[in-house]
Amino acid sequence: MLIKKMALAGTLESSDALVTIQPADSLEIHLESSVIESFGGEIRACVESALRRMGVDNGIVYVQDRGALDCVLSARVETAVLRAAGEGV
């Protein structure tokens, strides 16, 4: 999926995540989390999995996690990608 514009999904509320994605020539993932010491690897794997499922090869992804479950994190990434690709949502 082609990232055409900047988009975001989510909030900075507790147990949620704010995901921002913007166009780029390569794929970069930047994480910020209150639990990065304990769960940083799992958060990154969840984000990478969602991006892979959607066929995203290029873009800069910023994730500001506030303790979101994997299902919430995946949903936020998918929504941000669809918005950035101009697919609605």
PDB file with one MODEL, atoms N, CA, C and O in Angstrom:
MODEL        1
ATOM      1  N   MET A   1       0.853  -1.175   0.000  1.00  0.00           N
ATOM      2  CA  MET A   1       0.000   0.000   0.000  1.00  0.00           C
ATOM      3  C   MET A   1       0.898   1.236   0.000  1.00  0.00           C
ATOM      4  O   MET A   1       1.876   1.297   0.745  1.00  0.00           O
ATOM      5  N   LEU A   2       0.572   2.197  -0.816  1.00  0.00           N
ATOM      6  CA  LEU A   2       1.361   3.412  -0.969  1.00  0.00           C
ATOM      7  C   LEU A   2       0.888   4.484   0.013  1.00  0.00           C
ATOM      8  O   LEU A   2      -0.295   4.821   0.058  1.00  0.00           O
ATOM      9  N   ILE A   3       1.815   5.005   0.787  1.00  0.00           N
ATOM     10  CA  ILE A   3       1.535   6.097   1.724  1.00  0.00           C
ATOM     11  C   ILE A   3       1.626   7.402   0.938  1.00  0.00           C
ATOM     12  O   ILE A   3       2.701   7.780   0.472  1.00  0.00           O
ATOM     13  N   LYS A   4       0.490   8.087   0.795  1.00  0.00           N
ATOM     14  CA  LYS A   4       0.421   9.292  -0.035  1.00  0.00           C
ATOM     15  C   LYS A   4       0.486  10.588   0.762  1.00  0.00           C
ATOM     16  O   LYS A   4       0.930  11.613   0.245  1.00  0.00           O
ATOM     17  N   LYS A   5       0.047  10.548   2.019  1.00  0.00           N
ATOM     18  CA  LYS A   5      -0.008  11.770   2.826  1.00  0.00           C
ATOM     19  C   LYS A   5       0.145  11.407   4.300  1.00  0.00           C
ATOM     20  O   LYS A   5       0.055  10.238   4.675  1.00  0.00           O
ATOM     21  N   MET A   6       0.375  12.409   5.120  1.00  0.00           N
ATOM     22  CA  MET A   6       0.472  12.176   6.552  1.00  0.00           C
ATOM     23  C   MET A   6      -0.916  11.898   7.117  1.00  0.00           C
ATOM     24  O   MET A   6      -1.899  12.522   6.719  1.00  0.00           O
ATOM     25  N   ALA A   7      -0.979  10.953   8.050  1.00  0.00           N
ATOM     26  CA  ALA A   7      -2.244  10.632   8.710  1.00  0.00           C
ATOM     27  C   ALA A   7      -1.954  10.097  10.098  1.00  0.00           C
ATOM     28  O   ALA A   7      -0.844   9.657  10.399  1.00  0.00           O
ATOM     29  N   LEU A   8      -2.983  10.146  10.940  1.00  0.00           N
ATOM     30  CA  LEU A   8      -2.824   9.603  12.287  1.00  0.00           C
ATOM     31  C   LEU A   8      -4.083   8.904  12.731  1.00  0.00           C
ATOM     32  O   LEU A   8      -5.160   9.075  12.160  1.00  0.00           O
ATOM     33  N   ALA A   9      -3.909   8.098  13.785  1.00  0.00           N
ATOM     34  CA  ALA A   9      -5.036   7.389  14.379  1.00  0.00           C
ATOM     35  C   ALA A   9      -4.723   7.160  15.848  1.00  0.00           C
ATOM     36  O   ALA A   9      -3.575   6.911  16.214  1.00  0.00           O
ATOM     37  N   GLY A  10      -5.746   7.246  16.687  1.00  0.00           N
ATOM     38  CA  GLY A  10      -5.589   6.973  18.104  1.00  0.00           C
ATOM     39  C   GLY A  10      -5.557   8.228  18.948  1.00  0.00           C
ATOM     40  O   GLY A  10      -5.793   9.339  18.473  1.00  0.00           O
ATOM     41  N   THR A  11      -5.257   8.012  20.221  1.00  0.00           N
ATOM     42  CA  THR A  11      -5.186   9.108  21.192  1.00  0.00           C
ATOM     43  C   THR A  11      -3.997   8.885  22.115  1.00  0.00           C
ATOM     44  O   THR A  11      -3.306   7.870  22.030  1.00  0.00           O
ATOM     45  N   LEU A  12      -3.776   9.837  22.984  1.00  0.00           N
ATOM     46  CA  LEU A  12      -2.730   9.700  23.999  1.00  0.00           C
ATOM     47  C   LEU A  12      -3.318   9.341  25.364  1.00  0.00           C
ATOM     48  O   LEU A  12      -2.685   9.540  26.401  1.00  0.00           O
ATOM     49  N   GLU A  13      -4.535   8.811  25.341  1.00  0.00           N
ATOM     50  CA  GLU A  13      -5.173   8.367  26.575  1.00  0.00           C
ATOM     51  C   GLU A  13      -4.502   7.087  27.071  1.00  0.00           C
ATOM     52  O   GLU A  13      -3.839   6.387  26.307  1.00  0.00           O
ATOM     53  N   SER A  14      -4.681   6.795  28.339  1.00  0.00           N
ATOM     54  CA  SER A  14      -4.159   5.562  28.915  1.00  0.00           C
ATOM     55  C   SER A  14      -4.745   4.359  28.185  1.00  0.00           C
ATOM     56  O   SER A  14      -5.920   4.366  27.820  1.00  0.00           O
ATOM     57  N   SER A  15      -3.940   3.337  27.974  1.00  0.00           N
ATOM     58  CA  SER A  15      -4.324   2.093  27.290  1.00  0.00           C
ATOM     59  C   SER A  15      -4.625   2.294  25.811  1.00  0.00           C
ATOM     60  O   SER A  15      -5.361   1.501  25.223  1.00  0.00           O
ATOM     61  N   ASP A  16      -4.073   3.332  25.202  1.00  0.00           N
ATOM     62  CA  ASP A  16      -4.253   3.600  23.781  1.00  0.00           C
ATOM     63  C   ASP A  16      -2.889   3.923  23.180  1.00  0.00           C
ATOM     64  O   ASP A  16      -1.870   3.871  23.869  1.00  0.00           O
ATOM     65  N   ALA A  17      -2.878   4.251  21.914  1.00  0.00           N
ATOM     66  CA  ALA A  17      -1.646   4.653  21.228  1.00  0.00           C
ATOM     67  C   ALA A  17      -2.015   5.658  20.145  1.00  0.00           C
ATOM     68  O   ALA A  17      -3.094   5.588  19.556  1.00  0.00           O
ATOM     69  N   LEU A  18      -1.109   6.587  19.893  1.00  0.00           N
ATOM     70  CA  LEU A  18      -1.256   7.528  18.796  1.00  0.00           C
ATOM     71  C   LEU A  18      -0.247   7.119  17.731  1.00  0.00           C
ATOM     72  O   LEU A  18       0.959   7.112  17.981  1.00  0.00           O
ATOM     73  N   VAL A  19      -0.737   6.782  16.556  1.00  0.00           N
ATOM     74  CA  VAL A  19       0.115   6.343  15.451  1.00  0.00           C
ATOM     75  C   VAL A  19       0.045   7.391  14.352  1.00  0.00           C
ATOM     76  O   VAL A  19      -1.037   7.741  13.881  1.00  0.00           O
ATOM     77  N   THR A  20       1.203   7.885  13.949  1.00  0.00           N
ATOM     78  CA  THR A  20       1.319   8.856  12.869  1.00  0.00           C
ATOM     79  C   THR A  20       2.173   8.232  11.782  1.00  0.00           C
ATOM     80  O   THR A  20       3.202   7.619  12.069  1.00  0.00           O
ATOM     81  N   ILE A  21       1.751   8.386  10.534  1.00  0.00           N
ATOM     82  CA  ILE A  21       2.522   7.853   9.410  1.00  0.00           C
ATOM     83  C   ILE A  21       2.612   8.922   8.335  1.00  0.00           C
ATOM     84  O   ILE A  21       1.665   9.675   8.104  1.00  0.00           O
ATOM     85  N   GLN A  22       3.763   8.975   7.685  1.00  0.00           N
ATOM     86  CA  GLN A  22       3.960   9.952   6.612  1.00  0.00           C
ATOM     87  C   GLN A  22       4.788   9.321   5.502  1.00  0.00           C
ATOM     88  O   GLN A  22       5.510   8.353   5.739  1.00  0.00           O
ATOM     89  N   PRO A  23       4.689   9.867   4.291  1.00  0.00           N
ATOM     90  CA  PRO A  23       5.431   9.309   3.160  1.00  0.00           C
ATOM     91  C   PRO A  23       6.942   9.408   3.378  1.00  0.00           C
ATOM     92  O   PRO A  23       7.432  10.333   4.026  1.00  0.00           O
ATOM     93  N   ALA A  24       7.664   8.439   2.825  1.00  0.00           N
ATOM     94  CA  ALA A  24       9.129   8.432   2.850  1.00  0.00           C
ATOM     95  C   ALA A  24       9.614   7.426   1.808  1.00  0.00           C
ATOM     96  O   ALA A  24       8.829   6.649   1.265  1.00  0.00           O
ATOM     97  N   ASP A  25      10.918   7.452   1.539  1.00  0.00           N
ATOM     98  CA  ASP A  25      11.500   6.542   0.552  1.00  0.00           C
ATOM     99  C   ASP A  25      11.853   5.178   1.138  1.00  0.00           C
ATOM    100  O   ASP A  25      12.072   4.218   0.398  1.00  0.00           O
ATOM    101  N   SER A  26      11.907   5.094   2.457  1.00  0.00           N
ATOM    102  CA  SER A  26      12.202   3.826   3.121  1.00  0.00           C
ATOM    103  C   SER A  26      11.257   3.685   4.307  1.00  0.00           C
ATOM    104  O   SER A  26      10.479   4.593   4.602  1.00  0.00           O
ATOM    105  N   LEU A  27      11.328   2.559   4.976  1.00  0.00           N
ATOM    106  CA  LEU A  27      10.459   2.326   6.128  1.00  0.00           C
ATOM    107  C   LEU A  27      11.235   2.577   7.418  1.00  0.00           C
ATOM    108  O   LEU A  27      12.282   1.976   7.655  1.00  0.00           O
ATOM    109  N   GLU A  28      10.704   3.473   8.245  1.00  0.00           N
ATOM    110  CA  GLU A  28      11.275   3.766   9.553  1.00  0.00           C
ATOM    111  C   GLU A  28      10.170   3.669  10.593  1.00  0.00           C
ATOM    112  O   GLU A  28       9.046   4.114  10.360  1.00  0.00           O
ATOM    113  N   ILE A  29      10.495   3.088  11.738  1.00  0.00           N
ATOM    114  CA  ILE A  29       9.542   2.989  12.833  1.00  0.00           C
ATOM    115  C   ILE A  29      10.176   3.607  14.069  1.00  0.00           C
ATOM    116  O   ILE A  29      11.262   3.205  14.486  1.00  0.00           O
ATOM    117  N   HIS A  30       9.499   4.580  14.651  1.00  0.00           N
ATOM    118  CA  HIS A  30       9.971   5.258  15.860  1.00  0.00           C
ATOM    119  C   HIS A  30       8.968   4.986  16.978  1.00  0.00           C
ATOM    120  O   HIS A  30       7.774   5.248  16.831  1.00  0.00           O
ATOM    121  N   LEU A  31       9.462   4.460  18.087  1.00  0.00           N
ATOM    122  CA  LEU A  31       8.596   4.112  19.208  1.00  0.00           C
ATOM    123  C   LEU A  31       8.861   4.992  20.418  1.00  0.00           C
ATOM    124  O   LEU A  31      10.004   5.326  20.732  1.00  0.00           O
ATOM    125  N   GLU A  32       7.784   5.355  21.083  1.00  0.00           N
ATOM    126  CA  GLU A  32       7.838   6.021  22.380  1.00  0.00           C
ATOM    127  C   GLU A  32       6.801   5.310  23.241  1.00  0.00           C
ATOM    128  O   GLU A  32       5.637   5.209  22.854  1.00  0.00           O
ATOM    129  N   SER A  33       7.213   4.822  24.398  1.00  0.00           N
ATOM    130  CA  SER A  33       6.286   4.083  25.241  1.00  0.00           C
ATOM    131  C   SER A  33       6.714   4.159  26.698  1.00  0.00           C
ATOM    132  O   SER A  33       7.903   4.195  27.017  1.00  0.00           O
ATOM    133  N   SER A  34       5.723   4.181  27.566  1.00  0.00           N
ATOM    134  CA  SER A  34       6.007   4.162  29.000  1.00  0.00           C
ATOM    135  C   SER A  34       6.458   2.777  29.444  1.00  0.00           C
ATOM    136  O   SER A  34       6.973   2.623  30.551  1.00  0.00           O
ATOM    137  N   VAL A  35       6.276   1.778  28.607  1.00  0.00           N
ATOM    138  CA  VAL A  35       6.666   0.405  28.950  1.00  0.00           C
ATOM    139  C   VAL A  35       7.690  -0.150  27.960  1.00  0.00           C
ATOM    140  O   VAL A  35       7.776  -1.364  27.777  1.00  0.00           O
ATOM    141  N   ILE A  36       8.463   0.722  27.324  1.00  0.00           N
ATOM    142  CA  ILE A  36       9.399   0.284  26.281  1.00  0.00           C
ATOM    143  C   ILE A  36      10.483  -0.640  26.837  1.00  0.00           C
ATOM    144  O   ILE A  36      10.949  -1.537  26.134  1.00  0.00           O
ATOM    145  N   GLU A  37      10.884  -0.433  28.078  1.00  0.00           N
ATOM    146  CA  GLU A  37      11.916  -1.284  28.677  1.00  0.00           C
ATOM    147  C   GLU A  37      11.451  -2.732  28.737  1.00  0.00           C
ATOM    148  O   GLU A  37      12.234  -3.646  28.477  1.00  0.00           O
ATOM    149  N   SER A  38      10.202  -2.946  29.073  1.00  0.00           N
ATOM    150  CA  SER A  38       9.671  -4.298  29.245  1.00  0.00           C
ATOM    151  C   SER A  38       9.074  -4.882  27.963  1.00  0.00           C
ATOM    152  O   SER A  38       9.196  -6.081  27.716  1.00  0.00           O
ATOM    153  N   PHE A  39       8.431  -4.046  27.148  1.00  0.00           N
ATOM    154  CA  PHE A  39       7.661  -4.549  26.020  1.00  0.00           C
ATOM    155  C   PHE A  39       8.029  -3.931  24.675  1.00  0.00           C
ATOM    156  O   PHE A  39       7.280  -4.085  23.710  1.00  0.00           O
ATOM    157  N   GLY A  40       9.152  -3.241  24.587  1.00  0.00           N
ATOM    158  CA  GLY A  40       9.543  -2.586  23.343  1.00  0.00           C
ATOM    159  C   GLY A  40       9.624  -3.534  22.161  1.00  0.00           C
ATOM    160  O   GLY A  40       9.188  -3.193  21.061  1.00  0.00           O
ATOM    161  N   GLY A  41      10.176  -4.722  22.375  1.00  0.00           N
ATOM    162  CA  GLY A  41      10.288  -5.703  21.299  1.00  0.00           C
ATOM    163  C   GLY A  41       8.934  -6.167  20.795  1.00  0.00           C
ATOM    164  O   GLY A  41       8.724  -6.311  19.590  1.00  0.00           O
ATOM    165  N   GLU A  42       8.014  -6.400  21.728  1.00  0.00           N
ATOM    166  CA  GLU A  42       6.674  -6.851  21.351  1.00  0.00           C
ATOM    167  C   GLU A  42       5.898  -5.752  20.640  1.00  0.00           C
ATOM    168  O   GLU A  42       5.151  -6.028  19.702  1.00  0.00           O
ATOM    169  N   ILE A  43       6.067  -4.508  21.078  1.00  0.00           N
ATOM    170  CA  ILE A  43       5.394  -3.384  20.432  1.00  0.00           C
ATOM    171  C   ILE A  43       5.892  -3.243  19.000  1.00  0.00           C
ATOM    172  O   ILE A  43       5.095  -3.106  18.072  1.00  0.00           O
ATOM    173  N   ARG A  44       7.212  -3.277  18.820  1.00  0.00           N
ATOM    174  CA  ARG A  44       7.794  -3.154  17.481  1.00  0.00           C
ATOM    175  C   ARG A  44       7.321  -4.305  16.583  1.00  0.00           C
ATOM    176  O   ARG A  44       6.974  -4.081  15.423  1.00  0.00           O
ATOM    177  N   ALA A  45       7.304  -5.524  17.108  1.00  0.00           N
ATOM    178  CA  ALA A  45       6.866  -6.679  16.321  1.00  0.00           C
ATOM    179  C   ALA A  45       5.410  -6.538  15.896  1.00  0.00           C
ATOM    180  O   ALA A  45       5.059  -6.887  14.769  1.00  0.00           O
ATOM    181  N   CYS A  46       4.568  -6.034  16.776  1.00  0.00           N
ATOM    182  CA  CYS A  46       3.151  -5.838  16.467  1.00  0.00           C
ATOM    183  C   CYS A  46       2.983  -4.803  15.349  1.00  0.00           C
ATOM    184  O   CYS A  46       2.203  -5.011  14.420  1.00  0.00           O
ATOM    185  N   VAL A  47       3.709  -3.704  15.441  1.00  0.00           N
ATOM    186  CA  VAL A  47       3.637  -2.646  14.419  1.00  0.00           C
ATOM    187  C   VAL A  47       4.155  -3.180  13.085  1.00  0.00           C
ATOM    188  O   VAL A  47       3.525  -2.974  12.048  1.00  0.00           O
ATOM    189  N   GLU A  48       5.299  -3.865  13.106  1.00  0.00           N
ATOM    190  CA  GLU A  48       5.862  -4.414  11.873  1.00  0.00           C
ATOM    191  C   GLU A  48       4.921  -5.426  11.235  1.00  0.00           C
ATOM    192  O   GLU A  48       4.779  -5.453  10.012  1.00  0.00           O
ATOM    193  N   SER A  49       4.283  -6.251  12.041  1.00  0.00           N
ATOM    194  CA  SER A  49       3.343  -7.245  11.531  1.00  0.00           C
ATOM    195  C   SER A  49       2.153  -6.576  10.844  1.00  0.00           C
ATOM    196  O   SER A  49       1.748  -6.997   9.760  1.00  0.00           O
ATOM    197  N   ALA A  50       1.598  -5.549  11.459  1.00  0.00           N
ATOM    198  CA  ALA A  50       0.464  -4.832  10.867  1.00  0.00           C
ATOM    199  C   ALA A  50       0.869  -4.174   9.549  1.00  0.00           C
ATOM    200  O   ALA A  50       0.110  -4.214   8.580  1.00  0.00           O
ATOM    201  N   LEU A  51       2.044  -3.576   9.504  1.00  0.00           N
ATOM    202  CA  LEU A  51       2.523  -2.937   8.278  1.00  0.00           C
ATOM    203  C   LEU A  51       2.750  -3.965   7.178  1.00  0.00           C
ATOM    204  O   LEU A  51       2.402  -3.730   6.020  1.00  0.00           O
ATOM    205  N   ARG A  52       3.330  -5.097   7.538  1.00  0.00           N
ATOM    206  CA  ARG A  52       3.567  -6.173   6.572  1.00  0.00           C
ATOM    207  C   ARG A  52       2.245  -6.702   6.000  1.00  0.00           C
ATOM    208  O   ARG A  52       2.121  -6.903   4.792  1.00  0.00           O
ATOM    209  N   ARG A  53       1.254  -6.926   6.887  1.00  0.00           N
ATOM    210  CA  ARG A  53      -0.064  -7.411   6.442  1.00  0.00           C
ATOM    211  C   ARG A  53      -0.697  -6.470   5.429  1.00  0.00           C
ATOM    212  O   ARG A  53      -1.418  -6.906   4.532  1.00  0.00           O
ATOM    213  N   MET A  54      -0.426  -5.174   5.576  1.00  0.00           N
ATOM    214  CA  MET A  54      -1.038  -4.182   4.695  1.00  0.00           C
ATOM    215  C   MET A  54      -0.162  -3.842   3.493  1.00  0.00           C
ATOM    216  O   MET A  54      -0.544  -3.018   2.662  1.00  0.00           O
ATOM    217  N   GLY A  55       0.998  -4.466   3.397  1.00  0.00           N
ATOM    218  CA  GLY A  55       1.879  -4.243   2.256  1.00  0.00           C
ATOM    219  C   GLY A  55       2.563  -2.891   2.250  1.00  0.00           C
ATOM    220  O   GLY A  55       2.825  -2.331   1.185  1.00  0.00           O
ATOM    221  N   VAL A  56       2.853  -2.364   3.423  1.00  0.00           N
ATOM    222  CA  VAL A  56       3.525  -1.067   3.529  1.00  0.00           C
ATOM    223  C   VAL A  56       5.039  -1.293   3.548  1.00  0.00           C
ATOM    224  O   VAL A  56       5.571  -1.930   4.458  1.00  0.00           O
ATOM    225  N   ASP A  57       5.728  -0.757   2.525  1.00  0.00           N
ATOM    226  CA  ASP A  57       7.180  -0.890   2.424  1.00  0.00           C
ATOM    227  C   ASP A  57       7.901   0.425   2.690  1.00  0.00           C
ATOM    228  O   ASP A  57       9.090   0.427   3.011  1.00  0.00           O
ATOM    229  N   ASN A  58       7.189   1.544   2.560  1.00  0.00           N
ATOM    230  CA  ASN A  58       7.805   2.859   2.711  1.00  0.00           C
ATOM    231  C   ASN A  58       6.944   3.740   3.595  1.00  0.00           C
ATOM    232  O   ASN A  58       5.716   3.698   3.526  1.00  0.00           O
ATOM    233  N   GLY A  59       7.595   4.533   4.421  1.00  0.00           N
ATOM    234  CA  GLY A  59       6.896   5.476   5.278  1.00  0.00           C
ATOM    235  C   GLY A  59       7.627   5.635   6.595  1.00  0.00           C
ATOM    236  O   GLY A  59       8.401   4.769   7.004  1.00  0.00           O
ATOM    237  N   ILE A  60       7.374   6.736   7.243  1.00  0.00           N
ATOM    238  CA  ILE A  60       7.899   6.954   8.590  1.00  0.00           C
ATOM    239  C   ILE A  60       6.721   6.809   9.541  1.00  0.00           C
ATOM    240  O   ILE A  60       5.721   7.517   9.424  1.00  0.00           O
ATOM    241  N   VAL A  61       6.853   5.886  10.480  1.00  0.00           N
ATOM    242  CA  VAL A  61       5.789   5.582  11.424  1.00  0.00           C
ATOM    243  C   VAL A  61       6.247   5.980  12.821  1.00  0.00           C
ATOM    244  O   VAL A  61       7.290   5.535  13.299  1.00  0.00           O
ATOM    245  N   TYR A  62       5.453   6.821  13.464  1.00  0.00           N
ATOM    246  CA  TYR A  62       5.709   7.223  14.840  1.00  0.00           C
ATOM    247  C   TYR A  62       4.617   6.604  15.709  1.00  0.00           C
ATOM    248  O   TYR A  62       3.429   6.767  15.431  1.00  0.00           O
ATOM    249  N   VAL A  63       5.021   5.900  16.751  1.00  0.00           N
ATOM    250  CA  VAL A  63       4.064   5.277  17.660  1.00  0.00           C
ATOM    251  C   VAL A  63       4.312   5.826  19.063  1.00  0.00           C
ATOM    252  O   VAL A  63       5.392   5.664  19.630  1.00  0.00           O
ATOM    253  N   GLN A  64       3.289   6.477  19.605  1.00  0.00           N
ATOM    254  CA  GLN A  64       3.330   6.962  20.983  1.00  0.00           C
ATOM    255  C   GLN A  64       2.374   6.070  21.775  1.00  0.00           C
ATOM    256  O   GLN A  64       1.162   6.288  21.785  1.00  0.00           O
ATOM    257  N   ASP A  65       2.937   5.076  22.430  1.00  0.00           N
ATOM    258  CA  ASP A  65       2.148   4.068  23.126  1.00  0.00           C
ATOM    259  C   ASP A  65       1.921   4.457  24.577  1.00  0.00           C
ATOM    260  O   ASP A  65       2.823   4.955  25.251  1.00  0.00           O
ATOM    261  N   ARG A  66       0.712   4.223  25.044  1.00  0.00           N
ATOM    262  CA  ARG A  66       0.357   4.481  26.442  1.00  0.00           C
ATOM    263  C   ARG A  66      -0.209   3.214  27.080  1.00  0.00           C
ATOM    264  O   ARG A  66      -1.155   3.262  27.866  1.00  0.00           O
ATOM    265  N   GLY A  67       0.399   2.068  26.718  1.00  0.00           N
ATOM    266  CA  GLY A  67      -0.022   0.806  27.304  1.00  0.00           C
ATOM    267  C   GLY A  67      -1.110   0.098  26.529  1.00  0.00           C
ATOM    268  O   GLY A  67      -1.902  -0.643  27.112  1.00  0.00           O
ATOM    269  N   ALA A  68      -1.167   0.313  25.217  1.00  0.00           N
ATOM    270  CA  ALA A  68      -2.205  -0.303  24.383  1.00  0.00           C
ATOM    271  C   ALA A  68      -1.974  -1.806  24.235  1.00  0.00           C
ATOM    272  O   ALA A  68      -0.835  -2.264  24.143  1.00  0.00           O
ATOM    273  N   LEU A  69      -3.059  -2.558  24.213  1.00  0.00           N
ATOM    274  CA  LEU A  69      -2.991  -3.983  23.904  1.00  0.00           C
ATOM    275  C   LEU A  69      -2.635  -4.155  22.433  1.00  0.00           C
ATOM    276  O   LEU A  69      -2.794  -3.226  21.642  1.00  0.00           O
ATOM    277  N   ASP A  70      -2.155  -5.336  22.065  1.00  0.00           N
ATOM    278  CA  ASP A  70      -1.769  -5.595  20.675  1.00  0.00           C
ATOM    279  C   ASP A  70      -2.909  -5.342  19.696  1.00  0.00           C
ATOM    280  O   ASP A  70      -2.687  -4.790  18.618  1.00  0.00           O
ATOM    281  N   CYS A  71      -4.124  -5.741  20.058  1.00  0.00           N
ATOM    282  CA  CYS A  71      -5.261  -5.552  19.147  1.00  0.00           C
ATOM    283  C   CYS A  71      -5.537  -4.071  18.903  1.00  0.00           C
ATOM    284  O   CYS A  71      -5.901  -3.679  17.794  1.00  0.00           O
ATOM    285  N   VAL A  72      -5.366  -3.250  19.934  1.00  0.00           N
ATOM    286  CA  VAL A  72      -5.563  -1.799  19.804  1.00  0.00           C
ATOM    287  C   VAL A  72      -4.454  -1.213  18.939  1.00  0.00           C
ATOM    288  O   VAL A  72      -4.713  -0.402  18.050  1.00  0.00           O
ATOM    289  N   LEU A  73      -3.230  -1.626  19.201  1.00  0.00           N
ATOM    290  CA  LEU A  73      -2.083  -1.120  18.451  1.00  0.00           C
ATOM    291  C   LEU A  73      -2.213  -1.475  16.969  1.00  0.00           C
ATOM    292  O   LEU A  73      -1.973  -0.630  16.107  1.00  0.00           O
ATOM    293  N   SER A  74      -2.590  -2.711  16.672  1.00  0.00           N
ATOM    294  CA  SER A  74      -2.787  -3.122  15.277  1.00  0.00           C
ATOM    295  C   SER A  74      -3.879  -2.304  14.605  1.00  0.00           C
ATOM    296  O   SER A  74      -3.722  -1.876  13.461  1.00  0.00           O
ATOM    297  N   ALA A  75      -4.973  -2.088  15.302  1.00  0.00           N
ATOM    298  CA  ALA A  75      -6.078  -1.305  14.746  1.00  0.00           C
ATOM    299  C   ALA A  75      -5.651   0.130  14.468  1.00  0.00           C
ATOM    300  O   ALA A  75      -6.025   0.700  13.443  1.00  0.00           O
ATOM    301  N   ARG A  76      -4.876   0.714  15.364  1.00  0.00           N
ATOM    302  CA  ARG A  76      -4.409   2.090  15.153  1.00  0.00           C
ATOM    303  C   ARG A  76      -3.469   2.172  13.952  1.00  0.00           C
ATOM    304  O   ARG A  76      -3.569   3.104  13.153  1.00  0.00           O
ATOM    305  N   VAL A  77      -2.564   1.215  13.817  1.00  0.00           N
ATOM    306  CA  VAL A  77      -1.647   1.205  12.671  1.00  0.00           C
ATOM    307  C   VAL A  77      -2.448   1.046  11.378  1.00  0.00           C
ATOM    308  O   VAL A  77      -2.227   1.789  10.422  1.00  0.00           O
ATOM    309  N   GLU A  78      -3.367   0.095  11.339  1.00  0.00           N
ATOM    310  CA  GLU A  78      -4.162  -0.143  10.135  1.00  0.00           C
ATOM    311  C   GLU A  78      -4.982   1.081   9.746  1.00  0.00           C
ATOM    312  O   GLU A  78      -5.059   1.419   8.565  1.00  0.00           O
ATOM    313  N   THR A  79      -5.589   1.744  10.711  1.00  0.00           N
ATOM    314  CA  THR A  79      -6.393   2.940  10.423  1.00  0.00           C
ATOM    315  C   THR A  79      -5.513   4.061   9.889  1.00  0.00           C
ATOM    316  O   THR A  79      -5.878   4.725   8.919  1.00  0.00           O
ATOM    317  N   ALA A  80      -4.360   4.277  10.511  1.00  0.00           N
ATOM    318  CA  ALA A  80      -3.450   5.330  10.044  1.00  0.00           C
ATOM    319  C   ALA A  80      -2.985   5.046   8.615  1.00  0.00           C
ATOM    320  O   ALA A  80      -2.907   5.961   7.795  1.00  0.00           O
ATOM    321  N   VAL A  81      -2.675   3.786   8.316  1.00  0.00           N
ATOM    322  CA  VAL A  81      -2.231   3.418   6.972  1.00  0.00           C
ATOM    323  C   VAL A  81      -3.347   3.668   5.954  1.00  0.00           C
ATOM    324  O   VAL A  81      -3.104   4.248   4.896  1.00  0.00           O
ATOM    325  N   LEU A  82      -4.560   3.236   6.270  1.00  0.00           N
ATOM    326  CA  LEU A  82      -5.669   3.445   5.326  1.00  0.00           C
ATOM    327  C   LEU A  82      -5.899   4.934   5.080  1.00  0.00           C
ATOM    328  O   LEU A  82      -6.131   5.343   3.942  1.00  0.00           O
ATOM    329  N   ARG A  83      -5.838   5.728   6.108  1.00  0.00           N
ATOM    330  CA  ARG A  83      -6.011   7.175   5.950  1.00  0.00           C
ATOM    331  C   ARG A  83      -4.880   7.771   5.116  1.00  0.00           C
ATOM    332  O   ARG A  83      -5.121   8.610   4.249  1.00  0.00           O
ATOM    333  N   ALA A  84      -3.652   7.339   5.376  1.00  0.00           N
ATOM    334  CA  ALA A  84      -2.483   7.873   4.661  1.00  0.00           C
ATOM    335  C   ALA A  84      -2.486   7.454   3.194  1.00  0.00           C
ATOM    336  O   ALA A  84      -1.933   8.153   2.344  1.00  0.00           O
ATOM    337  N   ALA A  85      -3.097   6.332   2.902  1.00  0.00           N
ATOM    338  CA  ALA A  85      -3.164   5.850   1.515  1.00  0.00           C
ATOM    339  C   ALA A  85      -4.381   6.414   0.778  1.00  0.00           C
ATOM    340  O   ALA A  85      -4.565   6.163  -0.413  1.00  0.00           O
ATOM    341  N   GLY A  86      -5.213   7.180   1.498  1.00  0.00           N
ATOM    342  CA  GLY A  86      -6.391   7.766   0.877  1.00  0.00           C
ATOM    343  C   GLY A  86      -7.524   6.775   0.700  1.00  0.00           C
ATOM    344  O   GLY A  86      -8.374   6.939  -0.175  1.00  0.00           O
ATOM    345  N   GLU A  87      -7.535   5.733   1.545  1.00  0.00           N
ATOM    346  CA  GLU A  87      -8.562   4.696   1.458  1.00  0.00           C
ATOM    347  C   GLU A  87      -9.763   4.959   2.367  1.00  0.00           C
ATOM    348  O   GLU A  87     -10.589   4.068   2.563  1.00  0.00           O
ATOM    349  N   GLY A  88      -9.871   6.139   2.912  1.00  0.00           N
ATOM    350  CA  GLY A  88     -10.991   6.463   3.782  1.00  0.00           C
ATOM    351  C   GLY A  88     -10.721   6.171   5.246  1.00  0.00           C
ATOM    352  O   GLY A  88      -9.573   6.226   5.687  1.00  0.00           O
ATOM    353  N   VAL A  89     -11.732   5.870   5.983  1.00  0.00           N
ATOM    354  CA  VAL A  89     -11.739   5.570   7.428  1.00  0.00           C
ATOM    355  C   VAL A  89     -11.753   6.844   8.229  1.00  0.00           C
ATOM    356  O   VAL A  89     -11.761   6.800   9.459  1.00  0.00           O
TER     357      VAL A  89
ENDMDL
END
